[in-house]
Amino acid sequence: MNRYYKLTTFMKGGHIEVDNNRAERSIKPFLIGRKIWLFAVSTSGANSSAIIYSLVETTKENGFNPFFYLQFLFEELPQLDMTAERNIDYLMP
């Protein structure tokens, strides 16, 4: 009875999922990556790997093709003026 309100909210909203399987599937690659990063030769290498891995997984989660996103980044980043304080949010997936 304590959870009756939440149950009825779930029944009224068709957009609410019954379980959290989607969330668990989306974080699974990070868990696998965490085990792989234990065997990195250096801390900076593991950090770089984590950054790239995070970008790729964020791209996938937002529904974009990681190959085309990385291609876009490699084309845009060399042209950026790093001395100017510029908002680079447009580069995020």
A tleap script that builds the chain and sets N, CA, C and O, in Angstrom:
source leaprc.protein.ff14SB
mol = sequence {
  NMET ASN ARG TYR TYR LYS LEU THR THR PHE
  MET LYS GLY GLY HIE ILE GLU VAL ASP ASN
  ASN ARG ALA GLU ARG SER ILE LYS PRO PHE
  LEU ILE GLY ARG LYS ILE TRP LEU PHE ALA
  VAL SER THR SER GLY ALA ASN SER SER ALA
  ILE ILE TYR SER LEU VAL GLU THR THR LYS
  GLU ASN GLY PHE ASN PRO PHE PHE TYR LEU
  GLN PHE LEU PHE GLU GLU LEU PRO GLN LEU
  ASP MET THR ALA GLU ARG ASN ILE ASP TYR
  LEU MET CPRO
}
set mol.1.N position { 0.815 -1.192 0.000 }
set mol.1.CA position { 0.000 0.000 0.000 }
set mol.1.C position { 0.861 1.260 0.000 }
set mol.1.O position { 0.431 2.308 -0.482 }
set mol.2.N position { 2.083 1.161 0.542 }
set mol.2.CA position { 2.951 2.335 0.585 }
set mol.2.C position { 3.373 2.777 -0.808 }
set mol.2.O position { 3.695 3.947 -1.013 }
set mol.3.N position { 3.377 1.865 -1.763 }
set mol.3.CA position { 3.832 2.175 -3.115 }
set mol.3.C position { 2.686 2.260 -4.121 }
set mol.3.O position { 2.913 2.233 -5.330 }
set mol.4.N position { 1.483 2.362 -3.629 }
set mol.4.CA position { 0.315 2.375 -4.502 }
set mol.4.C position { 0.351 3.554 -5.480 }
set mol.4.O position { 0.036 3.388 -6.658 }
set mol.5.N position { 0.731 4.737 -5.004 }
set mol.5.CA position { 0.774 5.917 -5.867 }
set mol.5.C position { 1.766 5.713 -7.013 }
set mol.5.O position { 1.467 6.043 -8.161 }
set mol.6.N position { 2.942 5.172 -6.705 }
set mol.6.CA position { 3.955 4.933 -7.744 }
set mol.6.C position { 3.480 3.883 -8.735 }
set mol.6.O position { 3.745 3.999 -9.932 }
set mol.7.N position { 2.789 2.870 -8.258 }
set mol.7.CA position { 2.272 1.839 -9.146 }
set mol.7.C position { 1.218 2.410 -10.088 }
set mol.7.O position { 1.220 2.105 -11.281 }
set mol.8.N position { 0.326 3.227 -9.564 }
set mol.8.CA position { -0.705 3.805 -10.426 }
set mol.8.C position { -0.098 4.805 -11.405 }
set mol.8.O position { -0.587 4.938 -12.527 }
set mol.9.N position { 0.954 5.506 -11.003 }
set mol.9.CA position { 1.648 6.410 -11.929 }
set mol.9.C position { 2.259 5.610 -13.067 }
set mol.9.O position { 2.193 6.017 -14.227 }
set mol.10.N position { 2.846 4.483 -12.737 }
set mol.10.CA position { 3.422 3.613 -13.764 }
set mol.10.C position { 2.348 3.133 -14.739 }
set mol.10.O position { 2.581 3.082 -15.947 }
set mol.11.N position { 1.199 2.789 -14.224 }
set mol.11.CA position { 0.130 2.273 -15.073 }
set mol.11.C position { -0.462 3.365 -15.970 }
set mol.11.O position { -0.915 3.078 -17.078 }
set mol.12.N position { -0.459 4.599 -15.500 }
set mol.12.CA position { -1.008 5.704 -16.289 }
set mol.12.C position { -0.055 6.157 -17.386 }
set mol.12.O position { -0.492 6.537 -18.473 }
set mol.13.N position { 1.244 6.119 -17.107 }
set mol.13.CA position { 2.221 6.611 -18.075 }
set mol.13.C position { 2.784 5.489 -18.905 }
set mol.13.O position { 3.507 4.641 -18.381 }
set mol.14.N position { 2.480 5.459 -20.169 }
set mol.14.CA position { 2.994 4.409 -21.046 }
set mol.14.C position { 4.466 4.559 -21.370 }
set mol.14.O position { 5.090 3.623 -21.870 }
set mol.15.N position { 5.029 5.720 -21.093 }
set mol.15.CA position { 6.436 5.970 -21.398 }
set mol.15.C position { 7.376 5.454 -20.306 }
set mol.15.O position { 8.590 5.413 -20.507 }
set mol.16.N position { 6.838 5.068 -19.176 }
set mol.16.CA position { 7.652 4.592 -18.061 }
set mol.16.C position { 7.910 3.101 -18.244 }
set mol.16.O position { 6.979 2.319 -18.441 }
set mol.17.N position { 9.174 2.718 -18.177 }
set mol.17.CA position { 9.541 1.317 -18.357 }
set mol.17.C position { 9.384 0.539 -17.056 }
set mol.17.O position { 9.485 1.107 -15.969 }
set mol.18.N position { 9.137 -0.757 -17.174 }
set mol.18.CA position { 8.920 -1.615 -16.011 }
set mol.18.C position { 10.231 -1.879 -15.278 }
set mol.18.O position { 10.249 -1.957 -14.050 }
set mol.19.N position { 11.306 -2.016 -16.006 }
set mol.19.CA position { 12.578 -2.357 -15.390 }
set mol.19.C position { 13.669 -1.389 -15.854 }
set mol.19.O position { 13.408 -0.471 -16.633 }
set mol.20.N position { 14.869 -1.601 -15.377 }
set mol.20.CA position { 15.987 -0.740 -15.742 }
set mol.20.C position { 16.991 -1.452 -16.648 }
set mol.20.O position { 18.176 -1.119 -16.640 }
set mol.21.N position { 16.529 -2.419 -17.418 }
set mol.21.CA position { 17.420 -3.173 -18.297 }
set mol.21.C position { 18.126 -2.274 -19.314 }
set mol.21.O position { 19.297 -2.484 -19.628 }
set mol.22.N position { 17.411 -1.278 -19.822 }
set mol.22.CA position { 18.021 -0.380 -20.806 }
set mol.22.C position { 19.201 0.375 -20.182 }
set mol.22.O position { 20.252 0.512 -20.808 }
set mol.23.N position { 19.030 0.855 -18.967 }
set mol.23.CA position { 20.107 1.567 -18.279 }
set mol.23.C position { 21.288 0.634 -18.003 }
set mol.23.O position { 22.444 1.023 -18.165 }
set mol.24.N position { 20.993 -0.580 -17.593 }
set mol.24.CA position { 22.065 -1.532 -17.319 }
set mol.24.C position { 22.823 -1.915 -18.585 }
set mol.24.O position { 24.043 -2.075 -18.555 }
set mol.25.N position { 22.104 -2.062 -19.699 }
set mol.25.CA position { 22.774 -2.361 -20.974 }
set mol.25.C position { 23.660 -1.204 -21.421 }
set mol.25.O position { 24.715 -1.422 -22.017 }
set mol.26.N position { 23.238 0.019 -21.137 }
set mol.26.CA position { 24.021 1.164 -21.597 }
set mol.26.C position { 25.305 1.347 -20.794 }
set mol.26.O position { 26.272 1.901 -21.317 }
set mol.27.N position { 25.343 0.898 -19.536 }
set mol.27.CA position { 26.577 1.054 -18.754 }
set mol.27.C position { 27.483 -0.169 -18.826 }
set mol.27.O position { 28.614 -0.124 -18.341 }
set mol.28.N position { 27.013 -1.250 -19.417 }
set mol.28.CA position { 27.820 -2.471 -19.495 }
set mol.28.C position { 29.162 -2.254 -20.205 }
set mol.28.O position { 30.176 -2.757 -19.720 }
set mol.29.N position { 29.215 -1.525 -21.336 }
set mol.29.CA position { 30.513 -1.296 -21.960 }
set mol.29.C position { 31.507 -0.569 -21.056 }
set mol.29.O position { 32.709 -0.818 -21.140 }
set mol.30.N position { 31.025 0.319 -20.200 }
set mol.30.CA position { 31.923 1.001 -19.276 }
set mol.30.C position { 32.496 0.039 -18.249 }
set mol.30.O position { 33.651 0.172 -17.844 }
set mol.31.N position { 31.699 -0.922 -17.830 }
set mol.31.CA position { 32.184 -1.912 -16.870 }
set mol.31.C position { 33.248 -2.796 -17.500 }
set mol.31.O position { 34.239 -3.140 -16.855 }
set mol.32.N position { 33.046 -3.161 -18.747 }
set mol.32.CA position { 34.051 -3.957 -19.456 }
set mol.32.C position { 35.320 -3.130 -19.638 }
set mol.32.O position { 36.428 -3.631 -19.443 }
set mol.33.N position { 35.155 -1.872 -20.009 }
set mol.33.CA position { 36.301 -0.985 -20.180 }
set mol.33.C position { 37.080 -0.797 -18.893 }
set mol.33.O position { 38.308 -0.715 -18.907 }
set mol.34.N position { 36.365 -0.730 -17.780 }
set mol.34.CA position { 37.038 -0.547 -16.494 }
set mol.34.C position { 37.993 -1.702 -16.220 }
set mol.34.O position { 39.081 -1.489 -15.683 }
set mol.35.N position { 37.601 -2.917 -16.579 }
set mol.35.CA position { 38.490 -4.063 -16.381 }
set mol.35.C position { 39.688 -4.005 -17.323 }
set mol.35.O position { 40.796 -4.396 -16.954 }
set mol.36.N position { 39.461 -3.517 -18.538 }
set mol.36.CA position { 40.545 -3.418 -19.513 }
set mol.36.C position { 41.561 -2.359 -19.084 }
set mol.36.O position { 42.764 -2.545 -19.265 }
set mol.37.N position { 41.085 -1.255 -18.519 }
set mol.37.CA position { 41.981 -0.163 -18.134 }
set mol.37.C position { 42.903 -0.539 -16.991 }
set mol.37.O position { 43.901 0.143 -16.759 }
set mol.38.N position { 42.594 -1.609 -16.270 }
set mol.38.CA position { 43.482 -2.061 -15.208 }
set mol.38.C position { 44.841 -2.498 -15.758 }
set mol.38.O position { 45.847 -2.452 -15.050 }
set mol.39.N position { 44.865 -2.920 -17.016 }
set mol.39.CA position { 46.092 -3.430 -17.608 }
set mol.39.C position { 46.783 -2.404 -18.500 }
set mol.39.O position { 47.651 -2.766 -19.294 }
set mol.40.N position { 46.411 -1.129 -18.384 }
set mol.40.CA position { 47.063 -0.083 -19.168 }
set mol.40.C position { 48.493 0.086 -18.673 }
set mol.40.O position { 48.769 -0.048 -17.481 }
set mol.41.N position { 49.400 0.384 -19.605 }
set mol.41.CA position { 50.814 0.520 -19.260 }
set mol.41.C position { 51.060 1.774 -18.418 }
set mol.41.O position { 51.846 1.745 -17.472 }
set mol.42.N position { 50.388 2.870 -18.764 }
set mol.42.CA position { 50.597 4.106 -18.021 }
set mol.42.C position { 49.261 4.729 -17.641 }
set mol.42.O position { 48.216 4.400 -18.203 }
set mol.43.N position { 49.322 5.623 -16.687 }
set mol.43.CA position { 48.109 6.314 -16.246 }
set mol.43.C position { 47.576 7.228 -17.345 }
set mol.43.O position { 46.365 7.312 -17.551 }
set mol.44.N position { 48.462 7.900 -18.038 }
set mol.44.CA position { 48.009 8.802 -19.106 }
set mol.44.C position { 47.393 8.012 -20.266 }
set mol.44.O position { 46.446 8.479 -20.899 }
set mol.45.N position { 47.921 6.832 -20.543 }
set mol.45.CA position { 47.334 5.984 -21.579 }
set mol.45.C position { 45.947 5.505 -21.204 }
set mol.45.O position { 45.045 5.471 -22.040 }
set mol.46.N position { 45.780 5.132 -19.939 }
set mol.46.CA position { 44.458 4.700 -19.467 }
set mol.46.C position { 43.478 5.865 -19.492 }
set mol.46.O position { 42.307 5.685 -19.825 }
set mol.47.N position { 43.948 7.056 -19.144 }
set mol.47.CA position { 43.098 8.240 -19.162 }
set mol.47.C position { 42.654 8.568 -20.591 }
set mol.47.O position { 41.481 8.856 -20.829 }
set mol.48.N position { 43.584 8.523 -21.527 }
set mol.48.CA position { 43.251 8.784 -22.934 }
set mol.48.C position { 42.274 7.753 -23.469 }
set mol.48.O position { 41.331 8.091 -24.184 }
set mol.49.N position { 42.500 6.507 -23.124 }
set mol.49.CA position { 41.605 5.435 -23.554 }
set mol.49.C position { 40.204 5.642 -22.991 }
set mol.49.O position { 39.213 5.427 -23.689 }
set mol.50.N position { 40.123 6.054 -21.742 }
set mol.50.CA position { 38.821 6.284 -21.114 }
set mol.50.C position { 38.084 7.440 -21.780 }
set mol.50.O position { 36.864 7.388 -21.937 }
set mol.51.N position { 38.812 8.477 -22.170 }
set mol.51.CA position { 38.188 9.625 -22.833 }
set mol.51.C position { 37.608 9.210 -24.183 }
set mol.51.O position { 36.466 9.543 -24.500 }
set mol.52.N position { 38.392 8.486 -24.975 }
set mol.52.CA position { 37.919 8.038 -26.289 }
set mol.52.C position { 36.737 7.088 -26.124 }
set mol.52.O position { 35.744 7.190 -26.844 }
set mol.53.N position { 36.850 6.174 -25.182 }
set mol.53.CA position { 35.782 5.208 -24.930 }
set mol.53.C position { 34.499 5.920 -24.521 }
set mol.53.O position { 33.409 5.564 -24.968 }
set mol.54.N position { 34.640 6.922 -23.671 }
set mol.54.CA position { 33.482 7.690 -23.224 }
set mol.54.C position { 32.828 8.437 -24.384 }
set mol.54.O position { 31.601 8.478 -24.480 }
set mol.55.N position { 33.636 9.028 -25.266 }
set mol.55.CA position { 33.092 9.718 -26.439 }
set mol.55.C position { 32.327 8.761 -27.343 }
set mol.55.O position { 31.232 9.077 -27.807 }
set mol.56.N position { 32.903 7.601 -27.589 }
set mol.56.CA position { 32.259 6.632 -28.478 }
set mol.56.C position { 30.945 6.145 -27.882 }
set mol.56.O position { 29.941 6.061 -28.589 }
set mol.57.N position { 30.938 5.827 -26.602 }
set mol.57.CA position { 29.716 5.322 -25.975 }
set mol.57.C position { 28.650 6.410 -25.872 }
set mol.57.O position { 27.462 6.120 -26.014 }
set mol.58.N position { 29.053 7.650 -25.629 }
set mol.58.CA position { 28.096 8.755 -25.601 }
set mol.58.C position { 27.493 8.970 -26.976 }
set mol.58.O position { 26.302 9.254 -27.107 }
set mol.59.N position { 28.322 8.832 -27.998 }
set mol.59.CA position { 27.841 8.966 -29.368 }
set mol.59.C position { 26.804 7.889 -29.681 }
set mol.59.O position { 25.757 8.181 -30.258 }
set mol.60.N position { 27.095 6.653 -29.303 }
set mol.60.CA position { 26.147 5.560 -29.530 }
set mol.60.C position { 24.843 5.805 -28.793 }
set mol.60.O position { 23.762 5.596 -29.344 }
set mol.61.N position { 24.946 6.253 -27.534 }
set mol.61.CA position { 23.754 6.454 -26.710 }
set mol.61.C position { 22.864 7.569 -27.265 }
set mol.61.O position { 21.650 7.554 -27.062 }
set mol.62.N position { 23.463 8.527 -27.960 }
set mol.62.CA position { 22.692 9.613 -28.556 }
set mol.62.C position { 22.216 9.290 -29.966 }
set mol.62.O position { 21.622 10.139 -30.630 }
set mol.63.N position { 22.472 8.069 -30.426 }
set mol.63.CA position { 21.927 7.613 -31.696 }
set mol.63.C position { 22.744 7.987 -32.919 }
set mol.63.O position { 22.228 7.968 -34.037 }
set mol.64.N position { 24.013 8.328 -32.725 }
set mol.64.CA position { 24.870 8.677 -33.858 }
set mol.64.C position { 25.830 7.537 -34.163 }
set mol.64.O position { 26.079 6.674 -33.321 }
set mol.65.N position { 26.360 7.547 -35.373 }
set mol.65.CA position { 27.359 6.571 -35.781 }
set mol.65.C position { 28.722 7.042 -35.267 }
set mol.65.O position { 29.166 8.127 -35.641 }
set mol.66.N position { 29.402 6.252 -34.417 }
set mol.66.CA position { 30.681 6.686 -33.861 }
set mol.66.C position { 31.748 6.980 -34.920 }
set mol.66.O position { 32.554 7.894 -34.749 }
set mol.67.N position { 31.755 6.218 -35.999 }
set mol.67.CA position { 32.757 6.448 -37.046 }
set mol.67.C position { 32.614 7.845 -37.642 }
set mol.67.O position { 33.597 8.573 -37.781 }
set mol.68.N position { 31.382 8.213 -37.993 }
set mol.68.CA position { 31.162 9.522 -38.607 }
set mol.68.C position { 31.371 10.653 -37.605 }
set mol.68.O position { 31.810 11.741 -37.978 }
set mol.69.N position { 31.059 10.401 -36.334 }
set mol.69.CA position { 31.292 11.426 -35.316 }
set mol.69.C position { 32.788 11.670 -35.128 }
set mol.69.O position { 33.228 12.819 -35.075 }
set mol.70.N position { 33.574 10.591 -35.026 }
set mol.70.CA position { 35.022 10.758 -34.877 }
set mol.70.C position { 35.629 11.406 -36.118 }
set mol.70.O position { 36.556 12.208 -36.009 }
set mol.71.N position { 35.114 11.064 -37.284 }
set mol.71.CA position { 35.581 11.701 -38.510 }
set mol.71.C position { 35.297 13.206 -38.460 }
set mol.71.O position { 36.144 14.014 -38.842 }
set mol.72.N position { 34.111 13.573 -37.991 }
set mol.72.CA position { 33.754 14.979 -37.826 }
set mol.72.C position { 34.714 15.678 -36.860 }
set mol.72.O position { 35.172 16.789 -37.128 }
set mol.73.N position { 35.013 15.024 -35.740 }
set mol.73.CA position { 35.927 15.614 -34.766 }
set mol.73.C position { 37.321 15.819 -35.348 }
set mol.73.O position { 37.933 16.870 -35.157 }
set mol.74.N position { 37.818 14.809 -36.058 }
set mol.74.CA position { 39.159 14.910 -36.615 }
set mol.74.C position { 39.257 15.969 -37.703 }
set mol.74.O position { 40.343 16.482 -37.974 }
set mol.75.N position { 38.141 16.299 -38.324 }
set mol.75.CA position { 38.132 17.367 -39.313 }
set mol.75.C position { 37.993 18.742 -38.662 }
set mol.75.O position { 38.570 19.715 -39.148 }
set mol.76.N position { 37.240 18.833 -37.575 }
set mol.76.CA position { 36.962 20.124 -36.937 }
set mol.76.C position { 38.040 20.563 -35.953 }
set mol.76.O position { 38.380 21.745 -35.903 }
set mol.77.N position { 38.579 19.639 -35.174 }
set mol.77.CA position { 39.519 20.009 -34.120 }
set mol.77.C position { 40.794 20.699 -34.622 }
set mol.77.O position { 41.236 21.656 -33.987 }
set mol.78.N position { 41.400 20.264 -35.719 }
set mol.78.CA position { 42.608 20.965 -36.172 }
set mol.78.C position { 42.347 22.411 -36.603 }
set mol.78.O position { 43.272 23.222 -36.625 }
set mol.79.N position { 41.114 22.737 -36.943 }
set mol.79.CA position { 40.796 24.080 -37.411 }
set mol.79.C position { 40.416 25.034 -36.286 }
set mol.79.O position { 40.238 26.227 -36.531 }
set mol.80.N position { 40.286 24.534 -35.054 }
set mol.80.CA position { 39.878 25.378 -33.941 }
set mol.80.C position { 41.009 26.291 -33.503 }
set mol.80.O position { 42.173 25.893 -33.469 }
set mol.81.N position { 40.646 27.522 -33.167 }
set mol.81.CA position { 41.593 28.463 -32.598 }
set mol.81.C position { 41.588 28.254 -31.093 }
set mol.81.O position { 40.656 28.676 -30.408 }
set mol.82.N position { 42.615 27.611 -30.579 }
set mol.82.CA position { 42.648 27.253 -29.162 }
set mol.82.C position { 42.969 28.450 -28.270 }
set mol.82.O position { 42.814 28.361 -27.052 }
set mol.83.N position { 43.414 29.573 -28.850 }
set mol.83.CA position { 43.719 30.741 -28.030 }
set mol.83.C position { 42.459 31.518 -27.680 }
set mol.83.O position { 42.402 32.167 -26.636 }
set mol.84.N position { 41.457 31.460 -28.534 }
set mol.84.CA position { 40.211 32.176 -28.274 }
set mol.84.C position { 39.334 31.367 -27.324 }
set mol.84.O position { 39.256 30.143 -27.422 }
set mol.85.N position { 38.679 32.064 -26.410 }
set mol.85.CA position { 37.739 31.382 -25.527 }
set mol.85.C position { 36.454 31.162 -26.305 }
set mol.85.O position { 35.624 32.060 -26.449 }
set mol.86.N position { 36.317 29.953 -26.795 }
set mol.86.CA position { 35.187 29.624 -27.660 }
set mol.86.C position { 34.427 28.460 -27.076 }
set mol.86.O position { 35.013 27.529 -26.524 }
set mol.87.N position { 33.153 28.520 -27.199 }
set mol.87.CA position { 32.322 27.441 -26.700 }
set mol.87.C position { 32.396 26.271 -27.676 }
set mol.87.O position { 32.040 26.410 -28.846 }
set mol.88.N position { 32.861 25.116 -27.191 }
set mol.88.CA position { 33.006 23.956 -28.080 }
set mol.88.C position { 31.912 22.924 -27.841 }
set mol.88.O position { 32.065 21.754 -28.193 }
set mol.89.N position { 30.811 23.359 -27.243 }
set mol.89.CA position { 29.697 22.438 -26.993 }
set mol.89.C position { 29.132 21.869 -28.281 }
set mol.89.O position { 28.561 20.778 -28.271 }
set mol.90.N position { 29.278 22.580 -29.386 }
set mol.90.CA position { 28.731 22.086 -30.649 }
set mol.90.C position { 29.455 20.827 -31.130 }
set mol.90.O position { 28.962 20.124 -32.013 }
set mol.91.N position { 30.619 20.544 -30.555 }
set mol.91.CA position { 31.355 19.342 -30.942 }
set mol.91.C position { 30.882 18.096 -30.204 }
set mol.91.O position { 31.200 16.976 -30.604 }
set mol.92.N position { 30.130 18.286 -29.138 }
set mol.92.CA position { 29.657 17.130 -28.372 }
set mol.92.C position { 28.534 16.403 -29.127 }
set mol.92.O position { 27.749 17.030 -29.838 }
set mol.93.N position { 28.469 15.075 -28.962 }
set mol.93.CA position { 27.456 14.310 -29.710 }
set mol.93.C position { 26.053 14.629 -29.296 }
set mol.93.O position { 25.105 14.062 -29.839 }
savepdb mol mol.pdb
quit
